Amino acid sequence: MKIAFVGKGGSGKTTLSSLFIRHLAANEAPVVAVDADINQHLGAALGLDETEAAALPPMGAHLPLIKDYLRGSNPRIASAETMIKTTPPGEGSRLLRVHEDNPVYEACARTVHLDDGDIRLMATGPFTESDLGVSCYHSKIGAVELCLNHLVDGPDEYVVVDMTAGSDSFASGMFTRFDMTFLVAEPTRKGVSVYRQYKEYARDFGVALKVVGNKVQGQEDLDFLREEVGEDLLVTVGHSEWVRVMEKGRSPRFELLEADNRMSLQALQNAAEDSYENRDWERYTRQMVHFHLKNAESWGNAKTGADLAAQVDPGFVLGERSAVPQHS
């Protein structure tokens, strides 16, 4: 299942996503973690030092390889150069699985050893000085969207994406790629403002959204969140001495995380699993095509010099039946 963490900058979404990833690893679940935030901090939150985090291969730098591999023998895609971030898979496309080895993972993913297991970590790469005045950050997360469009995941497999802050996630159709979106909100008006934006934008696309209240210090904070977000409030997370120690660069064992916070993480997993049971692969594919056609018309056709609507395979539905292993 695919899970996104979103929220206002500084809300603690990267910390929460890293804790959730550690929780899944402790439960022996296969995990691919993706840092898709403009501020690349997920590696550090998972225990990497500065050198290790800086050495993560940026997905954007490997976009030609990603396109060439995913294109496979799809006759509707004339060349890898005509693929854009929203290009959907079709007959002949290569698909990704969470628990496999493939050239995309070999180039873009690195294994991170956690206390209770290993996970794969991928990163878009930071916004560099050479990007200033030339490109926007959304061009970097295009590699993530393309991979998600070609990824078939099962109920016991997890893809966890730490998204860019605020409502920037709606600059593409990637917000529809997730079985569950956890919005991390502080008990402040600014903290819940992103929730209102997300709720409004996501309403028409059936996006499953739950709020995780962070930095909650008492009943007044809890009452505020309940009043502002209602039934969308799933759990709250309070002060964590474990997190304070971790953020100072130390590495406490995950088993020492406070019991109430571990219970909150289990509640997140339960909610994601419940949402995955309702996944409609046909709707999932239809939304993918919808955003591809919008992008093709607005900029993709002009950029590539091709009619990208022709890339859509009308008879193809992404799902378990389409996931034939392809390693060539």
N, C-alpha and C positions, 0 to 999 in steps of 0.2 A: 504494500500500500504506500501511497505517496502522501507526505505530510509537510505542510509549510508552517513556518513560524514567522509572523509579521508583527508590526507594532511601530510606535513612535520611536525615533532615535533616543537611546538612553533608557528605554523601558525595561531592558533586561532580556530581550528576545534571544540574543546570542547565548547568554548564560543559560536560559531555560532550554533552548534547543540542544545545547551541549549536555545538560543534565539528562534530557530525554534520551539522547543518543547513548549515554553511559548506562541508563536504565535498560534500554533495549539490549545492549551488549551483555549486561548482567543476566538478562533473561535468555541469552544464547540465540538471539535473533540475528540473522544476516542483515547488515545495515550498509547502505551507501549514503554518506553525508555529503551535502553540497553547500559550500559557502558562496551564496549569490548576493551578498551584501556589498555595497560600495566600500565599506570599511571591513577589511578582511581580518576578522578576529576569531572565527570559529576554531581554527587550528590551535591558537593559543588557549582557548577555553577548553580544548580537549587535551591539553597538557604538552603541546609542542613548544619548544623554546623558539626564540626569535629566528635563529638560523634555520631550523627545521621548517617553521611556518613560511619563511621567505623562499624556501626551496620548493614549495608546492608548485607543480607545473600549471600555469594558467590555461584554462580550457580554451579561451579565445585564441591563444597562440597556436592551437592544434585544430582550429576549425576546418581547414582543408582536409586533414586526415579524417575528422569526424564525418564530414559530408561524404567523402569518398567511400568510407566504410558503410555508412547507413544507406547510401544509394543502392549498393549491391547491384543487382541486375534488373532493377525496376525500369521497364521500357518507357515509362512516362516521364522520366527525368533525363533530359538530353545530356547533361553533364553535371558534375559536382558544383561547377561554378554557377549554375542556375538555381541551386538550392538556397533558400532563405531560412530564417529561424523558424518559420511556421510550416515549412514543407512537410506534408503528412506522409506516412508510409503507405505503400501499396504492394501489390503482388511483386515479389522479387526483392523488396527492401530487406535489409538486414535489421533485425530487432535486437535490443539489449535485454538482458536479464540481470537481476540483482546478483544472483549467485552463480557467476560464470567468469571465465577469463576471455577477454577479447582485446583487440588492438586499441579501442577507445580507453578502456580502463588501464591498459599497459602504458599509454601515453599520458593520461590525465589524472589517474587516481594513485594515491599512495596509501599504504596500510598504516594505520595508527593502532598501536598496542595499548589497550586500556586494561584496567585491573582485571576485568572478568571476561575479556575476549577482544578480538580484533575487528575493526571496521575499516571500510574504504572511505577515504576523504578526497573530494574533488573541490576545486576552487576556480571561480571565474578569473581571478587575478585582480590586483589592485588597479585603481584608476591612476595612471601614471602622468608625469609631467608632459610627456609627448602626446598625450590624449587631449590636453587642454586646447580648446578652440578648434578641435578637429573632429571629435566624435563625442557621443553621449554614452553614459554608462550602460544604457539598454543594449547597445551593440555588443557589449561583452557578455551579457546574460543570454544572448541569442543561442550560444552553444548549449546552455542548460536547457532551454526550451526545445531545441532540436532533439536533444537526447531524451527528454521526457516524452516527446511525441512518439519516439521509437522504442519506448521501454515497456515491457510487459512484466508486471509484478504480481506476485501471488499474495495470499492472505497472511502468510507468515514471514514475508519479506518487507523490508522498510527502506524507503527513500525519504530522507529528512533534509529539507532545504531551508536554510536560514536566508530569508528573503531580504531585499533592500528595504530600508525604513520607509515609513509613511505609506502613502497611497501610490507610490511610484510603480508598484507591482502591476497596476492596471494599464501600464504603457504597452502591454502585450497581452496575448491570450493566456499567458502562463498561469494566471490566477485560477483558471478552470482545470488545471492539470492535477489537482490534489483531491484525495478522498476526504481530508480534513485540514482545515486551516485554523491554527491556534493563534489568536490575536492576543498578544501580551499587553496588558494595560495597567498603568499605575492608577491609584485612586485619586485622580485629579481631573479637572475639566480638559486639560490638554491631553491627558492620558487616554481619555475615552473619545476624543475628537476623531482619531483615526478609525476607531471602531464604527462610528456613525458613517464615515465615508465608505469604509469597506462594506458595511451592511447594505448601503444604498446601491453601490456599484455591483455587488455580487448577487443582488436579489433576483435579477432576471436570468441568472445562469445556474441556479440551483447549487450554489457553492455552500458546502457544509462549513459553518463557522461557529467556533466556540471561543469564549474569552477566558484567559488565564489572568487573574488578578495578581499582580506582583507588587512587592514592597508593602504589603498589607500589614498594618501594625495594631489593629484593634477593631472593635465592633463598629466604630464610626466609619472607618475605611470600608469595611465590608458592606455596611448599609448603603454607603454612597454608590458602590459598584452595582449592587443589586438594583438600586433605583435607576441607575443610568443604563444598564445593559439587560436587565431582566433575566429571563430564562437562558440567555446565551452565556451567562456566567457559569463556567463549569467547575473550576476550583480556584483557590487562592493560595499564594505562596508568601510566607512571611520571612522574617530575618533568618539568615542561615550563616552560622559561624563557619560551616564547611566551605561555603562559597567565599567568604572573606579570606580564609586561608588560601584557597585556590587562586584567588585574584592577586595574591601577593607573590605568586610564582612557586608556591609549594604544591605538593601533590599528595593530599590526604587520600586514603583509600576510600573508594566510593561507598563501601559498606558502612562507613561512618557518617554518611549523610543522615540528617535528622529524620526520624521515623515519619513525621507528618508530611515532610516534603517528599519522601519516597512514596507515600500513599497518594499524594497528588500526581506524581508521575505515572503511577499505575492507573489512575483515573483517566489520564490523557491517553494511555495505550488502549484502555477499554473503549473510550469514545471513538478512537480511530478505527478500531476493529469493527465496532457497530456500524460505522459509516461505510466501511469497505464492503460490508455485506449488501449494501444498497447500490453498489456501482453498476451503472448501466453502460456496457461497453459501446453500444450503438450511439447513445447520447454523447459519450466521451469522444468518440470518433467524429460525430457530427459537429461538435463544438470546435474540434481541432480544424476541420475543414472550413467552418464559418470564419474563423480568424485568419486562416490562410488566404481565403478569397478577399477579405478586407485588406490585408497587407499587400496582396498582389496588386489590387486595384489602386491603392493609395501611393505605393512607392516601389513595390517589388518588380512589376513589369518594366517600369522605366529603368530601374537599376540594372536588371539582367538582360534587357532586350528580348525577353521571351514572354509568352503567354503562360503565366504560372498557374492559371486555372486548369490547364491541361495536365498538371501534375496530379490532380485528384483522381483517385481510382474509385469510381462510384460503387463498385461491388466489394470493396475492402472494408472490413471492420476489425479494428485492433482488438486483440483478446488472446486468451490462452490457446485457442485453436490456430491462431496465426503465428504462434511462437515456435516455429521450427528452428532448432539450433543451427546456426550458420557461423562457421569459424574461418572460412577461407578469406 
